Amino acid sequence: QVQLVESGGGLVQPGGSLRLSCAASGTIRNINAMGWYRQAPGKQRELVTAITSGGSANYADSVKGRFTISRDNAKNTVYLQMNSLKPEDTAVYYCNAGISTTLGTSNIYWGQGTQVTVSS
């Protein structure tokens, strides 16, 4: 069994910063790519950023230069540093990861989501 648990969301003023964390635990043999998605009310879930196991990252145009993804492979954790936040960044943020387990299975796993609200 594998779990992804997110933390770090909250309410922040425009221009502020937040750091999200997502820790994977369970019967993990290997974690491949990890990523962050977000879903705003009335909108589809969209990819924000993703990072490979080797550390190569890509970003949605809307967050380039403001958000930074990183990972600590020893801790099975991925981070999202969000700076210069805008009201349009308000959404539920979800992490996901491609994980191979010690049971011989491979799947995409999702966290439960954490709310980020940018408002004055």
GUVOPA-387899 format. One record per atom (N, C-alpha, C, CB): residue number from 1; residue in one letter; x, y, z. Coordinates in nm, 3 decimals. Glycine has a CB too. Example, Ala and Ser with C-alpha at 12.3 -4.5 7.8 and 13.67 -1.06 7.14 Angstrom:
! GUVOPA-387899
ATOM resi resn      px      py      pz
ATOM    1    a   1.319  -0.569   0.780
ATOM    1    a   1.230  -0.450   0.780
ATOM    1    a   1.320  -0.330   0.780
ATOM    1    a   1.131  -0.447   0.905
ATOM    2    s   1.285  -0.225   0.708
ATOM    2    s   1.367  -0.106   0.714
ATOM    2    s   1.290   0.003   0.787
ATOM    2    s   1.408  -0.060   0.572
END
This chain:
! GUVOPA-387899
ATOM resi resn      px      py      pz
ATOM    1    q   0.085  -0.119   0.000
ATOM    1    q   0.000   0.000   0.000
ATOM    1    q   0.089   0.124   0.000
ATOM    1    q  -0.096   0.001   0.123
ATOM    2    v   0.049   0.224  -0.080
ATOM    2    v   0.126   0.347  -0.092
ATOM    2    v   0.036   0.465  -0.061
ATOM    2    v   0.187   0.362  -0.235
ATOM    3    q   0.089   0.562   0.011
ATOM    3    q   0.017   0.684   0.041
ATOM    3    q   0.101   0.806   0.007
ATOM    3    q  -0.024   0.688   0.188
ATOM    4    l   0.035   0.911  -0.043
ATOM    4    l   0.097   1.041  -0.062
ATOM    4    l   0.023   1.139   0.028
ATOM    4    l   0.092   1.087  -0.213
ATOM    5    v   0.096   1.207   0.113
ATOM    5    v   0.036   1.300   0.208
ATOM    5    v   0.094   1.439   0.185
ATOM    5    v   0.058   1.254   0.356
ATOM    6    e   0.006   1.534   0.154
ATOM    6    e   0.047   1.671   0.128
ATOM    6    e   0.033   1.756   0.253
ATOM    6    e  -0.035   1.731   0.014
ATOM    7    s   0.110   1.863   0.258
ATOM    7    s   0.098   1.960   0.366
ATOM    7    s   0.149   2.095   0.315
ATOM    7    s   0.178   1.915   0.493
ATOM    8    g   0.113   2.201   0.389
ATOM    8    g   0.167   2.333   0.360
ATOM    8    g   0.072   2.431   0.296
ATOM    8    g   0.282   2.318   0.273
ATOM    9    g  -0.049   2.391   0.265
ATOM    9    g  -0.142   2.485   0.206
ATOM    9    g  -0.192   2.586   0.308
ATOM    9    g  -0.260   2.412   0.145
ATOM   10    g  -0.268   2.683   0.260
ATOM   10    g  -0.323   2.783   0.350
ATOM   10    g  -0.365   2.908   0.278
ATOM   10    g  -0.224   2.817   0.456
ATOM   11    l  -0.387   3.012   0.357
ATOM   11    l  -0.429   3.143   0.306
ATOM   11    l  -0.309   3.236   0.306
ATOM   11    l  -0.545   3.202   0.391
ATOM   12    v  -0.287   3.303   0.193
ATOM   12    v  -0.174   3.395   0.182
ATOM   12    v  -0.218   3.516   0.100
ATOM   12    v  -0.051   3.325   0.117
ATOM   13    q  -0.158   3.629   0.128
ATOM   13    q  -0.190   3.750   0.054
ATOM   13    q  -0.121   3.750  -0.082
ATOM   13    q  -0.149   3.875   0.135
ATOM   14    p  -0.176   3.822  -0.178
ATOM   14    p  -0.108   3.834  -0.309
ATOM   14    p   0.035   3.883  -0.291
ATOM   14    p  -0.185   3.931  -0.402
ATOM   15    g   0.126   3.820  -0.366
ATOM   15    g   0.268   3.852  -0.354
ATOM   15    g   0.340   3.768  -0.252
ATOM   15    g   0.284   3.994  -0.319
ATOM   16    g   0.266   3.693  -0.174
ATOM   16    g   0.326   3.610  -0.069
ATOM   16    g   0.378   3.478  -0.121
ATOM   16    g   0.227   3.585   0.040
ATOM   17    s   0.426   3.396  -0.027
ATOM   17    s   0.486   3.267  -0.061
ATOM   17    s   0.428   3.156   0.025
ATOM   17    s   0.639   3.273  -0.045
ATOM   18    l   0.430   3.036  -0.031
ATOM   18    l   0.395   2.914   0.040
ATOM   18    l   0.485   2.802  -0.009
ATOM   18    l   0.245   2.878   0.021
ATOM   19    r   0.507   2.704   0.078
ATOM   19    r   0.583   2.586   0.037
ATOM   19    r   0.499   2.463   0.067
ATOM   19    r   0.720   2.579   0.109
ATOM   20    l   0.469   2.387  -0.036
ATOM   20    l   0.396   2.262  -0.021
ATOM   20    l   0.493   2.145  -0.016
ATOM   20    l   0.295   2.245  -0.136
ATOM   21    s   0.454   2.045   0.061
ATOM   21    s   0.531   1.921   0.069
ATOM   21    s   0.440   1.804   0.040
ATOM   21    s   0.599   1.905   0.207
ATOM   22    c   0.498   1.698  -0.014
ATOM   22    c   0.422   1.576  -0.040
ATOM   22    c   0.514   1.458  -0.014
ATOM   22    c   0.365   1.573  -0.187
ATOM   23    a   0.481   1.380   0.087
ATOM   23    a   0.565   1.267   0.126
ATOM   23    a   0.497   1.135   0.089
ATOM   23    a   0.593   1.271   0.278
ATOM   24    a   0.572   1.050   0.022
ATOM   24    a   0.522   0.918  -0.014
ATOM   24    a   0.571   0.815   0.087
ATOM   24    a   0.568   0.879  -0.157
ATOM   25    s   0.484   0.721   0.120
ATOM   25    s   0.521   0.616   0.215
ATOM   25    s   0.453   0.486   0.176
ATOM   25    s   0.482   0.657   0.360
ATOM   26    g   0.505   0.376   0.231
ATOM   26    g   0.445   0.246   0.204
ATOM   26    g   0.544   0.152   0.140
ATOM   26    g   0.323   0.261   0.116
ATOM   27    t   0.491   0.060   0.061
ATOM   27    t   0.572  -0.047   0.002
ATOM   27    t   0.639   0.001  -0.126
ATOM   27    t   0.485  -0.171  -0.026
ATOM   28    i   0.726   0.100  -0.114
ATOM   28    i   0.786   0.166  -0.229
ATOM   28    i   0.918   0.101  -0.265
ATOM   28    i   0.807   0.315  -0.200
ATOM   29    r   0.931   0.067  -0.393
ATOM   29    r   1.059   0.020  -0.443
ATOM   29    r   1.132   0.132  -0.517
ATOM   29    r   1.040  -0.102  -0.534
ATOM   30    n   1.055   0.207  -0.596
ATOM   30    n   1.115   0.314  -0.676
ATOM   30    n   1.009   0.419  -0.709
ATOM   30    n   1.178   0.256  -0.807
ATOM   31    i   1.051   0.546  -0.707
ATOM   31    i   0.962   0.655  -0.747
ATOM   31    i   1.018   0.718  -0.873
ATOM   31    i   0.946   0.761  -0.633
ATOM   32    n   0.937   0.725  -0.974
ATOM   32    n   0.979   0.787  -1.100
ATOM   32    n   0.943   0.936  -1.096
ATOM   32    n   0.911   0.716  -1.223
ATOM   33    a   0.871   0.985  -1.194
ATOM   33    a   0.837   1.126  -1.196
ATOM   33    a   0.740   1.161  -1.084
ATOM   33    a   0.778   1.166  -1.331
ATOM   34    m   0.752   1.282  -1.033
ATOM   34    m   0.659   1.336  -0.934
ATOM   34    m   0.610   1.471  -0.984
ATOM   34    m   0.727   1.350  -0.792
ATOM   35    g   0.489   1.506  -0.948
ATOM   35    g   0.436   1.631  -1.001
ATOM   35    g   0.333   1.695  -0.911
ATOM   35    g   0.378   1.608  -1.135
ATOM   36    w   0.299   1.816  -0.947
ATOM   36    w   0.194   1.891  -0.879
ATOM   36    w   0.090   1.934  -0.982
ATOM   36    w   0.252   2.016  -0.804
ATOM   37    y  -0.035   1.912  -0.948
ATOM   37    y  -0.149   1.956  -1.027
ATOM   37    y  -0.231   2.049  -0.940
ATOM   37    y  -0.234   1.835  -1.078
ATOM   38    r  -0.320   2.124  -1.003
ATOM   38    r  -0.413   2.207  -0.927
ATOM   38    r  -0.547   2.210  -0.997
ATOM   38    r  -0.358   2.348  -0.909
ATOM   39    q  -0.649   2.232  -0.915
ATOM   39    q  -0.786   2.242  -0.967
ATOM   39    q  -0.857   2.356  -0.899
ATOM   39    q  -0.863   2.109  -0.947
ATOM   40    a  -0.892   2.456  -0.977
ATOM   40    a  -0.967   2.570  -0.927
ATOM   40    a  -1.116   2.541  -0.941
ATOM   40    a  -0.929   2.700  -1.002
ATOM   41    p  -1.200   2.608  -0.863
ATOM   41    p  -1.344   2.584  -0.872
ATOM   41    p  -1.397   2.603  -1.014
ATOM   41    p  -1.419   2.676  -0.777
ATOM   42    g  -1.471   2.506  -1.063
ATOM   42    g  -1.530   2.515  -1.195
ATOM   42    g  -1.435   2.490  -1.310
ATOM   42    g  -1.589   2.646  -1.211
ATOM   43    k  -1.312   2.452  -1.279
ATOM   43    k  -1.212   2.429  -1.384
ATOM   43    k  -1.159   2.286  -1.377
ATOM   43    k  -1.097   2.529  -1.372
ATOM   44    q  -1.097   2.244  -1.487
ATOM   44    q  -1.037   2.112  -1.490
ATOM   44    q  -0.904   2.113  -1.416
ATOM   44    q  -1.019   2.065  -1.635
ATOM   45    r  -0.865   1.995  -1.369
ATOM   45    r  -0.734   1.981  -1.305
ATOM   45    r  -0.627   2.003  -1.410
ATOM   45    r  -0.719   1.841  -1.237
ATOM   46    e  -0.524   2.079  -1.375
ATOM   46    e  -0.418   2.110  -1.469
ATOM   46    e  -0.281   2.082  -1.408
ATOM   46    e  -0.427   2.257  -1.513
ATOM   47    l  -0.187   2.044  -1.496
ATOM   47    l  -0.051   2.021  -1.451
ATOM   47    l   0.017   2.155  -1.423
ATOM   47    l   0.029   1.940  -1.556
ATOM   48    v   0.078   2.164  -1.306
ATOM   48    v   0.153   2.283  -1.269
ATOM   48    v   0.301   2.263  -1.298
ATOM   48    v   0.132   2.316  -1.120
ATOM   49    t   0.355   2.151  -1.252
ATOM   49    t   0.497   2.123  -1.269
ATOM   49    t   0.523   1.976  -1.241
ATOM   49    t   0.584   2.213  -1.178
ATOM   50    a   0.632   1.925  -1.299
ATOM   50    a   0.671   1.787  -1.273
ATOM   50    a   0.823   1.777  -1.274
ATOM   50    a   0.609   1.691  -1.379
ATOM   51    i   0.873   1.674  -1.205
ATOM   51    i   1.018   1.656  -1.195
ATOM   51    i   1.050   1.508  -1.208
ATOM   51    i   1.073   1.712  -1.062
ATOM   52    t   1.153   1.477  -1.285
ATOM   52    t   1.193   1.338  -1.303
ATOM   52    t   1.277   1.292  -1.183
ATOM   52    t   1.272   1.321  -1.434
ATOM   53    s   1.306   1.164  -1.179
ATOM   53    s   1.387   1.112  -1.071
ATOM   53    s   1.529   1.169  -1.075
ATOM   53    s   1.392   0.959  -1.078
ATOM   54    g   1.571   1.214  -1.194
ATOM   54    g   1.703   1.274  -1.208
ATOM   54    g   1.707   1.422  -1.181
ATOM   54    g   1.754   1.249  -1.344
ATOM   55    g   1.589   1.483  -1.159
ATOM   55    g   1.585   1.623  -1.123
ATOM   55    g   1.548   1.720  -1.234
ATOM   55    g   1.714   1.662  -1.069
ATOM   56    s   1.516   1.670  -1.352
ATOM   56    s   1.474   1.758  -1.461
ATOM   56    s   1.328   1.798  -1.440
ATOM   56    s   1.492   1.689  -1.600
ATOM   57    a   1.301   1.929  -1.453
ATOM   57    a   1.168   1.981  -1.423
ATOM   57    a   1.110   2.056  -1.542
ATOM   57    a   1.173   2.072  -1.301
ATOM   58    n   0.977   2.057  -1.549
ATOM   58    n   0.909   2.142  -1.643
ATOM   58    n   0.794   2.212  -1.571
ATOM   58    n   0.856   2.061  -1.766
ATOM   59    y   0.752   2.325  -1.626
ATOM   59    y   0.653   2.410  -1.560
ATOM   59    y   0.548   2.459  -1.659
ATOM   59    y   0.723   2.530  -1.494
ATOM   60    a   0.427   2.478  -1.609
ATOM   60    a   0.326   2.547  -1.687
ATOM   60    a   0.370   2.691  -1.706
ATOM   60    a   0.187   2.539  -1.617
ATOM   61    d   0.334   2.749  -1.821
ATOM   61    d   0.374   2.886  -1.850
ATOM   61    d   0.327   2.983  -1.742
ATOM   61    d   0.321   2.929  -1.986
ATOM   62    s   0.212   2.956  -1.684
ATOM   62    s   0.152   3.047  -1.587
ATOM   62    s   0.231   3.057  -1.456
ATOM   62    s   0.012   3.003  -1.556
ATOM   63    v   0.320   2.960  -1.431
ATOM   63    v   0.395   2.962  -1.304
ATOM   63    v   0.545   2.974  -1.323
ATOM   63    v   0.364   2.836  -1.225
ATOM   64    k   0.591   2.975  -1.447
ATOM   64    k   0.736   2.985  -1.472
ATOM   64    k   0.793   3.110  -1.409
ATOM   64    k   0.765   2.984  -1.623
ATOM   65    g   0.907   3.093  -1.341
ATOM   65    g   0.971   3.205  -1.275
ATOM   65    g   0.918   3.235  -1.137
ATOM   65    g   0.958   3.325  -1.359
ATOM   66    r   0.807   3.173  -1.099
ATOM   66    r   0.749   3.198  -0.966
ATOM   66    r   0.749   3.072  -0.879
ATOM   66    r   0.606   3.250  -0.980
ATOM   67    f   0.728   2.957  -0.941
ATOM   67    f   0.721   2.830  -0.868
ATOM   67    f   0.847   2.748  -0.895
ATOM   67    f   0.594   2.750  -0.906
ATOM   68    t   0.889   2.673  -0.794
ATOM   68    t   1.003   2.583  -0.809
ATOM   68    t   0.971   2.449  -0.746
ATOM   68    t   1.130   2.644  -0.744
ATOM   69    i   0.989   2.343  -0.825
ATOM   69    i   0.969   2.208  -0.774
ATOM   69    i   1.104   2.148  -0.740
ATOM   69    i   0.894   2.120  -0.878
ATOM   70    s   1.107   2.069  -0.634
ATOM   70    s   1.229   1.998  -0.596
ATOM   70    s   1.188   1.868  -0.529
ATOM   70    s   1.319   2.085  -0.503
ATOM   71    r   1.285   1.778  -0.514
ATOM   71    r   1.255   1.652  -0.448
ATOM   71    r   1.374   1.604  -0.368
ATOM   71    r   1.213   1.546  -0.550
ATOM   72    d   1.342   1.530  -0.263
ATOM   72    d   1.443   1.466  -0.180
ATOM   72    d   1.419   1.317  -0.193
ATOM   72    d   1.436   1.515  -0.029
ATOM   73    n   1.499   1.251  -0.274
ATOM   73    n   1.475   1.109  -0.301
ATOM   73    n   1.496   1.023  -0.176
ATOM   73    n   1.568   1.062  -0.413
ATOM   74    a   1.583   1.066  -0.087
ATOM   74    a   1.605   0.989   0.035
ATOM   74    a   1.483   0.990   0.126
ATOM   74    a   1.726   1.043   0.110
ATOM   75    k   1.404   1.096   0.115
ATOM   75    k   1.284   1.110   0.198
ATOM   75    k   1.156   1.080   0.121
ATOM   75    k   1.276   1.250   0.257
ATOM   76    n   1.168   1.043  -0.006
ATOM   76    n   1.050   1.018  -0.090
ATOM   76    n   0.954   1.136  -0.088
ATOM   76    n   0.977   0.890  -0.044
ATOM   77    t   1.008   1.255  -0.094
ATOM   77    t   0.928   1.377  -0.078
ATOM   77    t   0.952   1.473  -0.194
ATOM   77    t   0.961   1.445   0.056
ATOM   78    v   0.843   1.536  -0.237
ATOM   78    v   0.852   1.640  -0.339
ATOM   78    v   0.800   1.770  -0.279
ATOM   78    v   0.772   1.601  -0.468
ATOM   79    y   0.859   1.880  -0.318
ATOM   79    y   0.824   2.011  -0.266
ATOM   79    y   0.782   2.103  -0.379
ATOM   79    y   0.943   2.072  -0.188
ATOM   80    l   0.700   2.202  -0.343
ATOM   80    l   0.664   2.307  -0.438
ATOM   80    l   0.677   2.440  -0.365
ATOM   80    l   0.519   2.287  -0.494
ATOM   81    q   0.778   2.517  -0.403
ATOM   81    q   0.797   2.651  -0.350
ATOM   81    q   0.723   2.748  -0.441
ATOM   81    q   0.949   2.689  -0.338
ATOM   82    m   0.627   2.820  -0.384
ATOM   82    m   0.544   2.911  -0.462
ATOM   82    m   0.570   3.053  -0.413
ATOM   82    m   0.393   2.875  -0.451
ATOM   83    n   0.622   3.136  -0.501
ATOM   83    n   0.650   3.276  -0.470
ATOM   83    n   0.565   3.368  -0.556
ATOM   83    n   0.799   3.307  -0.490
ATOM   84    s   0.556   3.492  -0.517
ATOM   84    s   0.481   3.592  -0.595
ATOM   84    s   0.342   3.540  -0.629
ATOM   84    s   0.557   3.629  -0.724
ATOM   85    l   0.275   3.488  -0.530
ATOM   85    l   0.144   3.426  -0.553
ATOM   85    l   0.041   3.529  -0.597
ATOM   85    l   0.096   3.355  -0.428
ATOM   86    k  -0.048   3.482  -0.684
ATOM   86    k  -0.154   3.566  -0.741
ATOM   86    k  -0.290   3.505  -0.705
ATOM   86    k  -0.137   3.579  -0.896
ATOM   87    p  -0.395   3.586  -0.705
ATOM   87    p  -0.528   3.529  -0.676
ATOM   87    p  -0.564   3.414  -0.770
ATOM   87    p  -0.634   3.638  -0.686
ATOM   88    e  -0.518   3.419  -0.892
ATOM   88    e  -0.549   3.312  -0.987
ATOM   88    e  -0.475   3.182  -0.957
ATOM   88    e  -0.516   3.356  -1.128
ATOM   89    d  -0.385   3.182  -0.861
ATOM   89    d  -0.321   3.059  -0.816
ATOM   89    d  -0.408   2.983  -0.715
ATOM   89    d  -0.184   3.089  -0.755
ATOM   90    t  -0.517   3.045  -0.673
ATOM   90    t  -0.607   2.981  -0.577
ATOM   90    t  -0.664   2.852  -0.636
ATOM   90    t  -0.720   3.076  -0.538
ATOM   91    a  -0.645   2.742  -0.564
ATOM   91    a  -0.690   2.611  -0.612
ATOM   91    a  -0.659   2.507  -0.506
ATOM   91    a  -0.621   2.575  -0.747
ATOM   92    v  -0.712   2.388  -0.527
ATOM   92    v  -0.666   2.272  -0.451
ATOM   92    v  -0.547   2.213  -0.527
ATOM   92    v  -0.782   2.165  -0.431
ATOM   93    y  -0.437   2.195  -0.456
ATOM   93    y  -0.314   2.143  -0.517
ATOM   93    y  -0.299   1.996  -0.479
ATOM   93    y  -0.189   2.227  -0.472
ATOM   94    y  -0.271   1.915  -0.582
ATOM   94    y  -0.254   1.771  -0.565
ATOM   94    y  -0.114   1.730  -0.610
ATOM   94    y  -0.362   1.694  -0.644
ATOM   95    c  -0.052   1.643  -0.535
ATOM   95    c   0.072   1.585  -0.585
ATOM   95    c   0.042   1.447  -0.642
ATOM   95    c   0.180   1.576  -0.473
ATOM   96    n   0.126   1.404  -0.734
ATOM   96    n   0.118   1.267  -0.781
ATOM   96    n   0.255   1.212  -0.809
ATOM   96    n   0.032   1.258  -0.907
ATOM   97    a   0.263   1.082  -0.818
ATOM   97    a   0.392   1.018  -0.838
ATOM   97    a   0.373   0.883  -0.906
ATOM   97    a   0.467   1.001  -0.705
ATOM   98    g   0.466   0.850  -0.993
ATOM   98    g   0.470   0.718  -1.053
ATOM   98    g   0.556   0.628  -0.966
ATOM   98    g   0.525   0.724  -1.199
ATOM   99    i   0.495   0.527  -0.906
ATOM   99    i   0.564   0.448  -0.805
ATOM   99    i   0.560   0.300  -0.839
ATOM   99    i   0.503   0.471  -0.668
ATOM  100    s   0.676   0.236  -0.831
ATOM  100    s   0.685   0.091  -0.839
ATOM  100    s   0.696   0.038  -0.697
ATOM  100    s   0.808   0.045  -0.927
ATOM  101    t   0.619  -0.064  -0.668
ATOM  101    t   0.616  -0.114  -0.530
ATOM  101    t   0.697  -0.241  -0.516
ATOM  101    t   0.471  -0.139  -0.486
ATOM  102    t   0.722  -0.277  -0.392
ATOM  102    t   0.793  -0.401  -0.363
ATOM  102    t   0.708  -0.524  -0.393
ATOM  102    t   0.837  -0.404  -0.217
ATOM  103    l   0.581  -0.500  -0.421
ATOM  103    l   0.490  -0.609  -0.458
ATOM  103    l   0.494  -0.638  -0.607
ATOM  103    l   0.349  -0.577  -0.415
ATOM  104    g   0.570  -0.557  -0.681
ATOM  104    g   0.582  -0.579  -0.824
ATOM  104    g   0.484  -0.501  -0.910
ATOM  104    g   0.565  -0.722  -0.852
ATOM  105    t   0.409  -0.410  -0.849
ATOM  105    t   0.312  -0.329  -0.924
ATOM  105    t   0.368  -0.190  -0.950
ATOM  105    t   0.178  -0.320  -0.848
ATOM  106    s   0.311  -0.124  -1.051
ATOM  106    s   0.348   0.014  -1.084
ATOM  106    s   0.221   0.091  -1.114
ATOM  106    s   0.446   0.019  -1.205
ATOM  107    n   0.205   0.206  -1.047
ATOM  107    n   0.085   0.286  -1.065
ATOM  107    n   0.116   0.432  -1.046
ATOM  107    n  -0.024   0.241  -0.968
ATOM  108    i   0.020   0.516  -1.083
ATOM  108    i   0.024   0.659  -1.051
ATOM  108    i  -0.059   0.678  -0.925
ATOM  108    i  -0.030   0.747  -1.170
ATOM  109    y   0.002   0.739  -0.827
ATOM  109    y  -0.066   0.764  -0.700
ATOM  109    y  -0.088   0.914  -0.682
ATOM  109    y   0.015   0.705  -0.580
ATOM  110    w  -0.198   0.947  -0.612
ATOM  110    w  -0.235   1.087  -0.588
ATOM  110    w  -0.246   1.114  -0.440
ATOM  110    w  -0.366   1.121  -0.659
ATOM  111    g  -0.212   1.238  -0.403
ATOM  111    g  -0.239   1.283  -0.268
ATOM  111    g  -0.383   1.328  -0.255
ATOM  111    g  -0.144   1.397  -0.231
ATOM  112    q  -0.420   1.365  -0.133
ATOM  112    q  -0.559   1.401  -0.104
ATOM  112    q  -0.591   1.546  -0.141
ATOM  112    q  -0.588   1.379   0.043
ATOM  113    g  -0.489   1.625  -0.167
ATOM  113    g  -0.510   1.765  -0.203
ATOM  113    g  -0.494   1.858  -0.084
ATOM  113    g  -0.646   1.782  -0.262
ATOM  114    t  -0.444   1.977  -0.111
ATOM  114    t  -0.431   2.080  -0.007
ATOM  114    t  -0.474   2.213  -0.068
ATOM  114    t  -0.284   2.089   0.048
ATOM  115    q  -0.554   2.287   0.009
ATOM  115    q  -0.611   2.412  -0.042
ATOM  115    q  -0.510   2.525  -0.031
ATOM  115    q  -0.739   2.448   0.035
ATOM  116    v  -0.496   2.599  -0.141
ATOM  116    v  -0.416   2.721  -0.142
ATOM  116    v  -0.510   2.835  -0.182
ATOM  116    v  -0.291   2.710  -0.241
ATOM  117    t  -0.519   2.936  -0.098
ATOM  117    t  -0.604   3.050  -0.124
ATOM  117    t  -0.520   3.177  -0.120
ATOM  117    t  -0.721   3.058  -0.023
ATOM  118    v  -0.525   3.252  -0.229
ATOM  118    v  -0.448   3.377  -0.238
ATOM  118    v  -0.549   3.491  -0.241
ATOM  118    v  -0.354   3.379  -0.365
ATOM  119    s  -0.552   3.566  -0.133
ATOM  119    s  -0.653   3.671  -0.121
ATOM  119    s  -0.607   3.774  -0.020
ATOM  119    s  -0.789   3.611  -0.080
ATOM  120    s  -0.648   3.897  -0.042
ATOM  120    s  -0.618   4.004   0.053
ATOM  120    s  -0.734   4.021   0.151
ATOM  120    s  -0.589   4.137  -0.021
END
